[in-house]
């Protein structure tokens, strides 16, 4: 039962990430799923590290809001 609940939470989180605007989704995927540093992401995207940190913070706020409303 616990693994079923965990799988459901995982599914909800992935759906929430998929629902983010592309600019946020890219940052989340590269940072969390690809385990890249902000410096590495900066090279890929061409965005300054500070902007990436702000974008990640905003993405996490949006994800929390989405997941709390479910």
N, C-alpha and C positions, 0 to 999 in steps of 0.2 A: 504493500500500500504506500509506503514512503517513497519507493522508487517511482510509482505512478504519479504521486504528487510532485515529485522533483521533475519528472519528465514534463508534466503539465506547466510548471513554472518556467522551465527552460523554453518550451514552445511559446509561451506568452511573451517572454523576454525577446526571443528572436523575432516574433511578429511586431513587437513594439519598435525594435531597432529597424526593421524593414520599413516601418511606417514613418521613420524620420525623414526630413528633407535630405536630399543627397549629400549636401555639404557636411551635415552632421554625421550621417551614416558612414561616410568615407573615413572620417576621423575615428569614430568608434571602432569600426572594423579593423583599421590598421593598428590602432593602439591596443585594443583588447584581444582581438582574435589573432592578429599577426604578431603581437607582442613587440611592436616597433617603438622606438623612442620618439620623442617629439622631434629630435634632430633628424632622424631618418625620415619621418613623415614630411618634415619641412623640405627635404631634398626632393621627395616625390611630388609634392603638391606645389612647391614654390612659395608657400605661405610662411610667414615668420612664426617662430616657436610661440611667442606670446599670443598670437592670434589663434594658433592651434589649441593652446591651453584654455583660452576663453571659449572656443568652439566646443571643446570637450566638456567643459563645465555646463554650458548651455544644453548640450545633448543629454547629459546625465539628468539635469533638471527636467527636461522634457520627458525622458524615459520614466523618471519617478512619477511624474504627473499622470502619464498614461497608465502605468502599472497600478497606481493607487486608485484610479477610477474604475478599475475592473472588479 
